[in-house]
Structures are given as C-alpha cells and as structure tokens.
Amino acid sequence: MAGDQKPPNTGGSDDVPSGAGQGWTALSYLIGGMLVWGFIGWLVDQWLDSGGIATGIGVVLGMAGGIVLVVRRLGTPT
C-alpha cells in the first residue's frame, strides 16, 4: 500500500552506508589513496630522479592514509 512505504534516505553527512556500500567505500578509499599518493611519489621521482623509491613510499603512505580514512569513517558503528 502507498502508506506503508519507508521514507527516502535524507543523505546527511553522518549517514554510514550499510552492507555492500561499506565495502565499496572502503575499497575506494584504499585504491584512491594508493593512486593519488603513488602519483605524487611518481612526480617526486621524476623531479629528483630517485629511481622509483618515492613512488613506493607514496603508495605505502596512500595505503596507510586509506586505512585511517576507513577506520574513521566506517570503524565505529553509530
């Protein structure tokens, strides 16, 4: 019946996705961090001609940053 429908989600900033949404959010944080910081490391490598060391450091820092974001955003259920 029309009156039995659930109201739509308001989409506030404090809404935590549930189920598969949490997995996709976590995956995007991890991959995004690796790509962004890896690219920054690659740029530093090109600038300093360090042979890929800065790229590796950038990827590791990106993974660590992605993990921090996942824990902050999805780690504690409300």
N, CA, C and O atoms as a Maestro MAE file, in Angstrom:
{
 s_m_m2io_version
 :::
 2.0.0
}

f_m_ct {
 s_m_title
 :::
 protein
 m_atom[312] {
  # First column is atom index #
  i_m_mmod_type
  r_m_x_coord
  r_m_y_coord
  r_m_z_coord
  i_m_residue_number
  s_m_chain_name
  s_m_pdb_residue_name
  s_m_pdb_atom_name
  i_m_atomic_number
  :::
  1 25 0.827 -1.173 0.000 1 A "MET " " N  " 7
  2 3 0.000 0.000 0.000 1 A "MET " " CA " 6
  3 2 0.877 1.244 0.000 1 A "MET " " C  " 6
  4 15 2.040 1.215 0.403 1 A "MET " " O  " 8
  5 25 0.298 2.303 -0.451 2 A "ALA " " N  " 7
  6 3 1.063 3.528 -0.581 2 A "ALA " " CA " 6
  7 2 1.500 4.075 0.771 2 A "ALA " " C  " 6
  8 15 2.568 4.683 0.854 2 A "ALA " " O  " 8
  9 25 0.738 3.890 1.812 3 A "GLY " " N  " 7
  10 3 1.083 4.418 3.132 3 A "GLY " " CA " 6
  11 2 2.122 3.593 3.861 3 A "GLY " " C  " 6
  12 15 2.639 4.034 4.888 3 A "GLY " " O  " 8
  13 25 2.451 2.389 3.354 4 A "ASP " " N  " 7
  14 3 3.404 1.518 4.026 4 A "ASP " " CA " 6
  15 2 4.841 1.723 3.557 4 A "ASP " " C  " 6
  16 15 5.727 0.991 3.997 4 A "ASP " " O  " 8
  17 25 5.097 2.670 2.702 5 A "GLN " " N  " 7
  18 3 6.432 2.869 2.170 5 A "GLN " " CA " 6
  19 2 7.321 3.593 3.174 5 A "GLN " " C  " 6
  20 15 6.877 4.461 3.925 5 A "GLN " " O  " 8
  21 25 8.587 3.205 3.159 6 A "LYS " " N  " 7
  22 3 9.573 3.831 4.020 6 A "LYS " " CA " 6
  23 2 9.949 5.191 3.440 6 A "LYS " " C  " 6
  24 15 10.022 5.328 2.219 6 A "LYS " " O  " 8
  25 25 10.190 6.198 4.274 7 A "PRO " " N  " 7
  26 3 10.610 7.493 3.726 7 A "PRO " " CA " 6
  27 2 12.004 7.383 3.118 7 A "PRO " " C  " 6
  28 15 12.818 6.586 3.584 7 A "PRO " " O  " 8
  29 25 12.288 8.167 2.090 8 A "PRO " " N  " 7
  30 3 13.600 8.092 1.449 8 A "PRO " " CA " 6
  31 2 14.690 8.572 2.401 8 A "PRO " " C  " 6
  32 15 14.436 9.349 3.322 8 A "PRO " " O  " 8
  33 25 15.913 8.091 2.160 9 A "ASN " " N  " 7
  34 3 17.062 8.483 2.957 9 A "ASN " " CA " 6
  35 2 17.362 9.951 2.719 9 A "ASN " " C  " 6
  36 15 17.342 10.420 1.581 9 A "ASN " " O  " 8
  37 25 17.642 10.679 3.802 10 A "THR " " N  " 7
  38 3 17.902 12.109 3.668 10 A "THR " " CA " 6
  39 2 19.281 12.393 3.119 10 A "THR " " C  " 6
  40 15 19.518 13.469 2.569 10 A "THR " " O  " 8
  41 25 20.208 11.438 3.259 11 A "GLY " " N  " 7
  42 3 21.538 11.610 2.694 11 A "GLY " " CA " 6
  43 2 22.403 12.590 3.457 11 A "GLY " " C  " 6
  44 15 23.222 13.286 2.857 11 A "GLY " " O  " 8
  45 25 22.240 12.660 4.762 12 A "GLY " " N  " 7
  46 3 23.049 13.551 5.581 12 A "GLY " " CA " 6
  47 2 24.508 13.135 5.595 12 A "GLY " " C  " 6
  48 15 24.853 12.020 5.204 12 A "GLY " " O  " 8
  49 25 25.367 14.053 6.054 13 A "SER " " N  " 7
  50 3 26.800 13.778 6.034 13 A "SER " " CA " 6
  51 2 27.210 12.724 7.054 13 A "SER " " C  " 6
  52 15 28.277 12.125 6.917 13 A "SER " " O  " 8
  53 25 26.385 12.482 8.079 14 A "ASP " " N  " 7
  54 3 26.751 11.495 9.097 14 A "ASP " " CA " 6
  55 2 26.166 10.116 8.814 14 A "ASP " " C  " 6
  56 15 26.288 9.217 9.646 14 A "ASP " " O  " 8
  57 25 25.538 9.934 7.664 15 A "ASP " " N  " 7
  58 3 24.989 8.627 7.300 15 A "ASP " " CA " 6
  59 2 26.123 7.674 6.938 15 A "ASP " " C  " 6
  60 15 26.989 8.011 6.131 15 A "ASP " " O  " 8
  61 25 26.117 6.496 7.531 16 A "VAL " " N  " 7
  62 3 27.106 5.471 7.231 16 A "VAL " " CA " 6
  63 2 26.457 4.457 6.307 16 A "VAL " " C  " 6
  64 15 25.399 3.920 6.637 16 A "VAL " " O  " 8
  65 25 27.068 4.178 5.145 17 A "PRO " " N  " 7
  66 3 26.486 3.182 4.253 17 A "PRO " " CA " 6
  67 2 26.493 1.810 4.911 17 A "PRO " " C  " 6
  68 15 27.348 1.516 5.746 17 A "PRO " " O  " 8
  69 25 25.551 0.987 4.534 18 A "SER " " N  " 7
  70 3 25.487 -0.341 5.142 18 A "SER " " CA " 6
  71 2 25.737 -1.406 4.078 18 A "SER " " C  " 6
  72 15 25.532 -1.178 2.885 18 A "SER " " O  " 8
  73 25 26.181 -2.564 4.533 19 A "GLY " " N  " 7
  74 3 26.357 -3.705 3.647 19 A "GLY " " CA " 6
  75 2 27.410 -3.492 2.593 19 A "GLY " " C  " 6
  76 15 28.552 -3.150 2.896 19 A "GLY " " O  " 8
  77 25 27.020 -3.696 1.353 20 A "ALA " " N  " 7
  78 3 27.962 -3.588 0.244 20 A "ALA " " CA " 6
  79 2 28.478 -2.167 0.087 20 A "ALA " " C  " 6
  80 15 29.590 -1.956 -0.397 20 A "ALA " " O  " 8
  81 25 27.683 -1.206 0.491 21 A "GLY " " N  " 7
  82 3 28.117 0.186 0.407 21 A "GLY " " CA " 6
  83 2 29.357 0.449 1.241 21 A "GLY " " C  " 6
  84 15 30.225 1.220 0.832 21 A "GLY " " O  " 8
  85 25 29.451 -0.177 2.399 22 A "GLN " " N  " 7
  86 3 30.637 -0.021 3.234 22 A "GLN " " CA " 6
  87 2 31.861 -0.626 2.559 22 A "GLN " " C  " 6
  88 15 32.950 -0.054 2.609 22 A "GLN " " O  " 8
  89 25 31.684 -1.759 1.941 23 A "GLY " " N  " 7
  90 3 32.799 -2.395 1.244 23 A "GLY " " CA " 6
  91 2 33.304 -1.557 0.089 23 A "GLY " " C  " 6
  92 15 34.512 -1.394 -0.080 23 A "GLY " " O  " 8
  93 25 32.392 -1.025 -0.708 24 A "TRP " " N  " 7
  94 3 32.801 -0.192 -1.839 24 A "TRP " " CA " 6
  95 2 33.440 1.101 -1.354 24 A "TRP " " C  " 6
  96 15 34.392 1.589 -1.963 24 A "TRP " " O  " 8
  97 25 32.921 1.661 -0.257 25 A "THR " " N  " 7
  98 3 33.519 2.871 0.297 25 A "THR " " CA " 6
  99 2 34.939 2.599 0.763 25 A "THR " " C  " 6
  100 15 35.849 3.373 0.468 25 A "THR " " O  " 8
  101 25 35.136 1.502 1.492 26 A "ALA " " N  " 7
  102 3 36.466 1.148 1.989 26 A "ALA " " CA " 6
  103 2 37.424 0.904 0.823 26 A "ALA " " C  " 6
  104 15 38.557 1.383 0.838 26 A "ALA " " O  " 8
  105 25 36.967 0.161 -0.184 27 A "LEU " " N  " 7
  106 3 37.808 -0.137 -1.338 27 A "LEU " " CA " 6
  107 2 38.194 1.136 -2.083 27 A "LEU " " C  " 6
  108 15 39.338 1.277 -2.516 27 A "LEU " " O  " 8
  109 25 37.256 2.061 -2.234 28 A "SER " " N  " 7
  110 3 37.564 3.293 -2.956 28 A "SER " " CA " 6
  111 2 38.537 4.169 -2.176 28 A "SER " " C  " 6
  112 15 39.388 4.823 -2.778 28 A "SER " " O  " 8
  113 25 38.431 4.196 -0.845 29 A "TYR " " N  " 7
  114 3 39.397 4.941 -0.044 29 A "TYR " " CA " 6
  115 2 40.799 4.359 -0.204 29 A "TYR " " C  " 6
  116 15 41.766 5.101 -0.375 29 A "TYR " " O  " 8
  117 25 40.909 3.040 -0.150 30 A "LEU " " N  " 7
  118 3 42.216 2.397 -0.249 30 A "LEU " " CA " 6
  119 2 42.843 2.582 -1.628 30 A "LEU " " C  " 6
  120 15 44.012 2.950 -1.739 30 A "LEU " " O  " 8
  121 25 42.071 2.327 -2.667 31 A "ILE " " N  " 7
  122 3 42.593 2.464 -4.030 31 A "ILE " " CA " 6
  123 2 42.875 3.927 -4.354 31 A "ILE " " C  " 6
  124 15 43.892 4.253 -4.965 31 A "ILE " " O  " 8
  125 25 41.963 4.805 -3.939 32 A "GLY " " N  " 7
  126 3 42.167 6.225 -4.198 32 A "GLY " " CA " 6
  127 2 43.413 6.760 -3.522 32 A "GLY " " C  " 6
  128 15 44.166 7.527 -4.123 32 A "GLY " " O  " 8
  129 25 43.640 6.366 -2.279 33 A "GLY " " N  " 7
  130 3 44.837 6.806 -1.575 33 A "GLY " " CA " 6
  131 2 46.104 6.315 -2.248 33 A "GLY " " C  " 6
  132 15 47.068 7.065 -2.403 33 A "GLY " " O  " 8
  133 25 46.096 5.042 -2.650 34 A "MET " " N  " 7
  134 3 47.271 4.489 -3.335 34 A "MET " " CA " 6
  135 2 47.530 5.216 -4.646 34 A "MET " " C  " 6
  136 15 48.678 5.531 -4.960 34 A "MET " " O  " 8
  137 25 46.488 5.486 -5.412 35 A "LEU " " N  " 7
  138 3 46.673 6.140 -6.706 35 A "LEU " " CA " 6
  139 2 47.147 7.583 -6.553 35 A "LEU " " C  " 6
  140 15 48.076 8.009 -7.239 35 A "LEU " " O  " 8
  141 25 46.516 8.326 -5.664 36 A "VAL " " N  " 7
  142 3 46.861 9.741 -5.509 36 A "VAL " " CA " 6
  143 2 48.275 9.898 -4.971 36 A "VAL " " C  " 6
  144 15 49.086 10.625 -5.545 36 A "VAL " " O  " 8
  145 25 48.572 9.210 -3.860 37 A "TRP " " N  " 7
  146 3 49.898 9.365 -3.261 37 A "TRP " " CA " 6
  147 2 50.972 8.662 -4.082 37 A "TRP " " C  " 6
  148 15 52.126 9.090 -4.081 37 A "TRP " " O  " 8
  149 25 50.612 7.598 -4.777 38 A "GLY " " N  " 7
  150 3 51.562 6.976 -5.692 38 A "GLY " " CA " 6
  151 2 51.918 7.905 -6.837 38 A "GLY " " C  " 6
  152 15 53.074 7.973 -7.255 38 A "GLY " " O  " 8
  153 25 50.922 8.620 -7.345 39 A "PHE " " N  " 7
  154 3 51.173 9.591 -8.419 39 A "PHE " " CA " 6
  155 2 52.037 10.743 -7.917 39 A "PHE " " C  " 6
  156 15 52.934 11.203 -8.623 39 A "PHE " " O  " 8
  157 25 51.768 11.209 -6.702 40 A "ILE " " N  " 7
  158 3 52.596 12.269 -6.131 40 A "ILE " " CA " 6
  159 2 54.033 11.768 -5.967 40 A "ILE " " C  " 6
  160 15 54.986 12.493 -6.253 40 A "ILE " " O  " 8
  161 25 54.178 10.531 -5.507 41 A "GLY " " N  " 7
  162 3 55.516 9.945 -5.403 41 A "GLY " " CA " 6
  163 2 56.198 9.816 -6.751 41 A "GLY " " C  " 6
  164 15 57.403 10.042 -6.867 41 A "GLY " " O  " 8
  165 25 55.441 9.459 -7.760 42 A "TRP " " N  " 7
  166 3 55.996 9.359 -9.114 42 A "TRP " " CA " 6
  167 2 56.488 10.721 -9.594 42 A "TRP " " C  " 6
  168 15 57.550 10.824 -10.208 42 A "TRP " " O  " 8
  169 25 55.703 11.771 -9.307 43 A "LEU " " N  " 7
  170 3 56.134 13.119 -9.684 43 A "LEU " " CA " 6
  171 2 57.432 13.497 -8.980 43 A "LEU " " C  " 6
  172 15 58.320 14.095 -9.588 43 A "LEU " " O  " 8
  173 25 57.543 13.145 -7.691 44 A "VAL " " N  " 7
  174 3 58.779 13.416 -6.959 44 A "VAL " " CA " 6
  175 2 59.931 12.618 -7.571 44 A "VAL " " C  " 6
  176 15 61.048 13.123 -7.685 44 A "VAL " " O  " 8
  177 25 59.656 11.373 -7.963 45 A "ASP " " N  " 7
  178 3 60.689 10.565 -8.625 45 A "ASP " " CA " 6
  179 2 61.168 11.223 -9.919 45 A "ASP " " C  " 6
  180 15 62.366 11.249 -10.200 45 A "ASP " " O  " 8
  181 25 60.247 11.743 -10.687 46 A "GLN " " N  " 7
  182 3 60.624 12.402 -11.941 46 A "GLN " " CA " 6
  183 2 61.448 13.648 -11.672 46 A "GLN " " C  " 6
  184 15 62.382 13.962 -12.409 46 A "GLN " " O  " 8
  185 25 61.089 14.353 -10.606 47 A "TRP " " N  " 7
  186 3 61.769 15.589 -10.274 47 A "TRP " " CA " 6
  187 2 63.178 15.330 -9.741 47 A "TRP " " C  " 6
  188 15 64.129 16.012 -10.124 47 A "TRP " " O  " 8
  189 25 63.307 14.319 -8.837 48 A "LEU " " N  " 7
  190 3 64.591 14.046 -8.196 48 A "LEU " " CA " 6
  191 2 65.384 12.919 -8.867 48 A "LEU " " C  " 6
  192 15 66.544 12.688 -8.527 48 A "LEU " " O  " 8
  193 25 64.761 12.227 -9.810 49 A "ASP " " N  " 7
  194 3 65.376 11.085 -10.496 49 A "ASP " " CA " 6
  195 2 65.902 10.067 -9.480 49 A "ASP " " C  " 6
  196 15 67.077 9.702 -9.488 49 A "ASP " " O  " 8
  197 25 64.984 9.617 -8.596 50 A "SER " " N  " 7
  198 3 65.369 8.725 -7.492 50 A "SER " " CA " 6
  199 2 65.108 7.256 -7.789 50 A "SER " " C  " 6
  200 15 65.292 6.426 -6.898 50 A "SER " " O  " 8
  201 25 64.700 6.905 -8.964 51 A "GLY " " N  " 7
  202 3 64.600 5.509 -9.363 51 A "GLY " " CA " 6
  203 2 63.426 4.743 -8.783 51 A "GLY " " C  " 6
  204 15 63.531 3.526 -8.631 51 A "GLY " " O  " 8
  205 25 62.337 5.368 -8.459 52 A "GLY " " N  " 7
  206 3 61.137 4.662 -8.015 52 A "GLY " " CA " 6
  207 2 60.951 4.567 -6.516 52 A "GLY " " C  " 6
  208 15 59.940 4.036 -6.056 52 A "GLY " " O  " 8
  209 25 61.895 5.065 -5.746 53 A "ILE " " N  " 7
  210 3 61.780 4.978 -4.285 53 A "ILE " " CA " 6
  211 2 60.618 5.834 -3.786 53 A "ILE " " C  " 6
  212 15 59.843 5.391 -2.938 53 A "ILE " " O  " 8
  213 25 60.492 7.040 -4.296 54 A "ALA " " N  " 7
  214 3 59.415 7.932 -3.851 54 A "ALA " " CA " 6
  215 2 58.048 7.388 -4.254 54 A "ALA " " C  " 6
  216 15 57.071 7.594 -3.535 54 A "ALA " " O  " 8
  217 25 57.964 6.707 -5.375 55 A "THR " " N  " 7
  218 3 56.692 6.103 -5.786 55 A "THR " " CA " 6
  219 2 56.274 5.033 -4.788 55 A "THR " " C  " 6
  220 15 55.114 4.980 -4.379 55 A "THR " " O  " 8
  221 25 57.216 4.181 -4.396 56 A "GLY " " N  " 7
  222 3 56.917 3.149 -3.403 56 A "GLY " " CA " 6
  223 2 56.507 3.746 -2.076 56 A "GLY " " C  " 6
  224 15 55.562 3.274 -1.444 56 A "GLY " " O  " 8
  225 25 57.211 4.779 -1.650 57 A "ILE " " N  " 7
  226 3 56.854 5.446 -0.400 57 A "ILE " " CA " 6
  227 2 55.474 6.080 -0.513 57 A "ILE " " C  " 6
  228 15 54.687 6.022 0.432 57 A "ILE " " O  " 8
  229 25 55.174 6.684 -1.657 58 A "GLY " " N  " 7
  230 3 53.865 7.299 -1.864 58 A "GLY " " CA " 6
  231 2 52.737 6.284 -1.824 58 A "GLY " " C  " 6
  232 15 51.679 6.557 -1.256 58 A "GLY " " O  " 8
  233 25 52.947 5.111 -2.420 59 A "VAL " " N  " 7
  234 3 51.915 4.065 -2.413 59 A "VAL " " CA " 6
  235 2 51.671 3.573 -0.982 59 A "VAL " " C  " 6
  236 15 50.527 3.378 -0.570 59 A "VAL " " O  " 8
  237 25 52.760 3.375 -0.231 60 A "VAL " " N  " 7
  238 3 52.614 2.917 1.159 60 A "VAL " " CA " 6
  239 2 51.903 3.976 2.003 60 A "VAL " " C  " 6
  240 15 51.027 3.648 2.804 60 A "VAL " " O  " 8
  241 25 52.278 5.244 1.826 61 A "LEU " " N  " 7
  242 3 51.594 6.311 2.553 61 A "LEU " " CA " 6
  243 2 50.123 6.405 2.144 61 A "LEU " " C  " 6
  244 15 49.264 6.678 2.983 61 A "LEU " " O  " 8
  245 25 49.830 6.183 0.874 62 A "GLY " " N  " 7
  246 3 48.449 6.197 0.413 62 A "GLY " " CA " 6
  247 2 47.628 5.078 1.032 62 A "GLY " " C  " 6
  248 15 46.471 5.281 1.400 62 A "GLY " " O  " 8
  249 25 48.230 3.888 1.150 63 A "MET " " N  " 7
  250 3 47.524 2.777 1.800 63 A "MET " " CA " 6
  251 2 47.273 3.093 3.268 63 A "MET " " C  " 6
  252 15 46.184 2.842 3.782 63 A "MET " " O  " 8
  253 25 48.277 3.643 3.943 64 A "ALA " " N  " 7
  254 3 48.107 3.991 5.351 64 A "ALA " " CA " 6
  255 2 47.032 5.062 5.523 64 A "ALA " " C  " 6
  256 15 46.201 4.977 6.427 64 A "ALA " " O  " 8
  257 25 47.052 6.053 4.665 65 A "GLY " " N  " 7
  258 3 46.017 7.089 4.723 65 A "GLY " " CA " 6
  259 2 44.634 6.541 4.428 65 A "GLY " " C  " 6
  260 15 43.658 6.953 5.056 65 A "GLY " " O  " 8
  261 25 44.537 5.625 3.488 66 A "GLY " " N  " 7
  262 3 43.253 4.993 3.184 66 A "GLY " " CA " 6
  263 2 42.735 4.189 4.356 66 A "GLY " " C  " 6
  264 15 41.536 4.200 4.632 66 A "GLY " " O  " 8
  265 25 43.622 3.487 5.054 67 A "ILE " " N  " 7
  266 3 43.210 2.715 6.225 67 A "ILE " " CA " 6
  267 2 42.720 3.645 7.326 67 A "ILE " " C  " 6
  268 15 41.725 3.356 7.990 67 A "ILE " " O  " 8
  269 25 43.421 4.769 7.522 68 A "VAL " " N  " 7
  270 3 42.981 5.741 8.526 68 A "VAL " " CA " 6
  271 2 41.592 6.269 8.180 68 A "VAL " " C  " 6
  272 15 40.739 6.386 9.060 68 A "VAL " " O  " 8
  273 25 41.355 6.588 6.908 69 A "LEU " " N  " 7
  274 3 40.035 7.075 6.498 69 A "LEU " " CA " 6
  275 2 38.955 6.019 6.700 69 A "LEU " " C  " 6
  276 15 37.851 6.343 7.138 69 A "LEU " " O  " 8
  277 25 39.258 4.762 6.387 70 A "VAL " " N  " 7
  278 3 38.278 3.694 6.563 70 A "VAL " " CA " 6
  279 2 37.935 3.544 8.037 70 A "VAL " " C  " 6
  280 15 36.763 3.407 8.388 70 A "VAL " " O  " 8
  281 25 38.934 3.567 8.894 71 A "VAL " " N  " 7
  282 3 38.671 3.409 10.325 71 A "VAL " " CA " 6
  283 2 37.877 4.599 10.862 71 A "VAL " " C  " 6
  284 15 36.959 4.417 11.663 71 A "VAL " " O  " 8
  285 25 38.215 5.800 10.436 72 A "ARG " " N  " 7
  286 3 37.481 6.977 10.912 72 A "ARG " " CA " 6
  287 2 36.040 6.994 10.414 72 A "ARG " " C  " 6
  288 15 35.120 7.315 11.166 72 A "ARG " " O  " 8
  289 25 35.852 6.652 9.161 73 A "ARG " " N  " 7
  290 3 34.516 6.747 8.550 73 A "ARG " " CA " 6
  291 2 33.643 5.554 8.877 73 A "ARG " " C  " 6
  292 15 32.459 5.718 9.169 73 A "ARG " " O  " 8
  293 25 34.211 4.343 8.832 74 A "LEU " " N  " 7
  294 3 33.400 3.136 8.952 74 A "LEU " " CA " 6
  295 2 33.712 2.303 10.175 74 A "LEU " " C  " 6
  296 15 33.032 1.307 10.421 74 A "LEU " " O  " 8
  297 25 34.718 2.675 10.952 75 A "GLY " " N  " 7
  298 3 35.179 1.824 12.031 75 A "GLY " " CA " 6
  299 2 34.246 1.719 13.219 75 A "GLY " " C  " 6
  300 15 34.117 0.638 13.794 75 A "GLY " " O  " 8
  301 25 33.599 2.791 13.604 76 A "THR " " N  " 7
  302 3 32.737 2.781 14.783 76 A "THR " " CA " 6
  303 2 31.277 2.916 14.363 76 A "THR " " C  " 6
  304 15 30.872 3.966 13.864 76 A "THR " " O  " 8
  305 25 30.495 1.878 14.558 77 A "PRO " " N  " 7
  306 3 29.078 1.987 14.189 77 A "PRO " " CA " 6
  307 2 28.337 2.905 15.144 77 A "PRO " " C  " 6
  308 15 28.652 2.978 16.331 77 A "PRO " " O  " 8
  309 25 27.350 3.600 14.609 78 A "THR " " N  " 7
  310 3 26.563 4.528 15.431 78 A "THR " " CA " 6
  311 2 25.280 3.912 15.879 78 A "THR " " C  " 6
  312 15 24.498 4.554 16.579 78 A "THR " " O  " 8
  :::
 }
 m_bond[311] {
  # First column is bond index #
  i_m_from
  i_m_to
  i_m_order
  :::
  1 1 2 1
  2 2 3 1
  3 3 4 2
  4 3 5 1
  5 5 6 1
  6 6 7 1
  7 7 8 2
  8 7 9 1
  9 9 10 1
  10 10 11 1
  11 11 12 2
  12 11 13 1
  13 13 14 1
  14 14 15 1
  15 15 16 2
  16 15 17 1
  17 17 18 1
  18 18 19 1
  19 19 20 2
  20 19 21 1
  21 21 22 1
  22 22 23 1
  23 23 24 2
  24 23 25 1
  25 25 26 1
  26 26 27 1
  27 27 28 2
  28 27 29 1
  29 29 30 1
  30 30 31 1
  31 31 32 2
  32 31 33 1
  33 33 34 1
  34 34 35 1
  35 35 36 2
  36 35 37 1
  37 37 38 1
  38 38 39 1
  39 39 40 2
  40 39 41 1
  41 41 42 1
  42 42 43 1
  43 43 44 2
  44 43 45 1
  45 45 46 1
  46 46 47 1
  47 47 48 2
  48 47 49 1
  49 49 50 1
  50 50 51 1
  51 51 52 2
  52 51 53 1
  53 53 54 1
  54 54 55 1
  55 55 56 2
  56 55 57 1
  57 57 58 1
  58 58 59 1
  59 59 60 2
  60 59 61 1
  61 61 62 1
  62 62 63 1
  63 63 64 2
  64 63 65 1
  65 65 66 1
  66 66 67 1
  67 67 68 2
  68 67 69 1
  69 69 70 1
  70 70 71 1
  71 71 72 2
  72 71 73 1
  73 73 74 1
  74 74 75 1
  75 75 76 2
  76 75 77 1
  77 77 78 1
  78 78 79 1
  79 79 80 2
  80 79 81 1
  81 81 82 1
  82 82 83 1
  83 83 84 2
  84 83 85 1
  85 85 86 1
  86 86 87 1
  87 87 88 2
  88 87 89 1
  89 89 90 1
  90 90 91 1
  91 91 92 2
  92 91 93 1
  93 93 94 1
  94 94 95 1
  95 95 96 2
  96 95 97 1
  97 97 98 1
  98 98 99 1
  99 99 100 2
  100 99 101 1
  101 101 102 1
  102 102 103 1
  103 103 104 2
  104 103 105 1
  105 105 106 1
  106 106 107 1
  107 107 108 2
  108 107 109 1
  109 109 110 1
  110 110 111 1
  111 111 112 2
  112 111 113 1
  113 113 114 1
  114 114 115 1
  115 115 116 2
  116 115 117 1
  117 117 118 1
  118 118 119 1
  119 119 120 2
  120 119 121 1
  121 121 122 1
  122 122 123 1
  123 123 124 2
  124 123 125 1
  125 125 126 1
  126 126 127 1
  127 127 128 2
  128 127 129 1
  129 129 130 1
  130 130 131 1
  131 131 132 2
  132 131 133 1
  133 133 134 1
  134 134 135 1
  135 135 136 2
  136 135 137 1
  137 137 138 1
  138 138 139 1
  139 139 140 2
  140 139 141 1
  141 141 142 1
  142 142 143 1
  143 143 144 2
  144 143 145 1
  145 145 146 1
  146 146 147 1
  147 147 148 2
  148 147 149 1
  149 149 150 1
  150 150 151 1
  151 151 152 2
  152 151 153 1
  153 153 154 1
  154 154 155 1
  155 155 156 2
  156 155 157 1
  157 157 158 1
  158 158 159 1
  159 159 160 2
  160 159 161 1
  161 161 162 1
  162 162 163 1
  163 163 164 2
  164 163 165 1
  165 165 166 1
  166 166 167 1
  167 167 168 2
  168 167 169 1
  169 169 170 1
  170 170 171 1
  171 171 172 2
  172 171 173 1
  173 173 174 1
  174 174 175 1
  175 175 176 2
  176 175 177 1
  177 177 178 1
  178 178 179 1
  179 179 180 2
  180 179 181 1
  181 181 182 1
  182 182 183 1
  183 183 184 2
  184 183 185 1
  185 185 186 1
  186 186 187 1
  187 187 188 2
  188 187 189 1
  189 189 190 1
  190 190 191 1
  191 191 192 2
  192 191 193 1
  193 193 194 1
  194 194 195 1
  195 195 196 2
  196 195 197 1
  197 197 198 1
  198 198 199 1
  199 199 200 2
  200 199 201 1
  201 201 202 1
  202 202 203 1
  203 203 204 2
  204 203 205 1
  205 205 206 1
  206 206 207 1
  207 207 208 2
  208 207 209 1
  209 209 210 1
  210 210 211 1
  211 211 212 2
  212 211 213 1
  213 213 214 1
  214 214 215 1
  215 215 216 2
  216 215 217 1
  217 217 218 1
  218 218 219 1
  219 219 220 2
  220 219 221 1
  221 221 222 1
  222 222 223 1
  223 223 224 2
  224 223 225 1
  225 225 226 1
  226 226 227 1
  227 227 228 2
  228 227 229 1
  229 229 230 1
  230 230 231 1
  231 231 232 2
  232 231 233 1
  233 233 234 1
  234 234 235 1
  235 235 236 2
  236 235 237 1
  237 237 238 1
  238 238 239 1
  239 239 240 2
  240 239 241 1
  241 241 242 1
  242 242 243 1
  243 243 244 2
  244 243 245 1
  245 245 246 1
  246 246 247 1
  247 247 248 2
  248 247 249 1
  249 249 250 1
  250 250 251 1
  251 251 252 2
  252 251 253 1
  253 253 254 1
  254 254 255 1
  255 255 256 2
  256 255 257 1
  257 257 258 1
  258 258 259 1
  259 259 260 2
  260 259 261 1
  261 261 262 1
  262 262 263 1
  263 263 264 2
  264 263 265 1
  265 265 266 1
  266 266 267 1
  267 267 268 2
  268 267 269 1
  269 269 270 1
  270 270 271 1
  271 271 272 2
  272 271 273 1
  273 273 274 1
  274 274 275 1
  275 275 276 2
  276 275 277 1
  277 277 278 1
  278 278 279 1
  279 279 280 2
  280 279 281 1
  281 281 282 1
  282 282 283 1
  283 283 284 2
  284 283 285 1
  285 285 286 1
  286 286 287 1
  287 287 288 2
  288 287 289 1
  289 289 290 1
  290 290 291 1
  291 291 292 2
  292 291 293 1
  293 293 294 1
  294 294 295 1
  295 295 296 2
  296 295 297 1
  297 297 298 1
  298 298 299 1
  299 299 300 2
  300 299 301 1
  301 301 302 1
  302 302 303 1
  303 303 304 2
  304 303 305 1
  305 305 306 1
  306 306 307 1
  307 307 308 2
  308 307 309 1
  309 309 310 1
  310 310 311 1
  311 311 312 2
  :::
 }
}
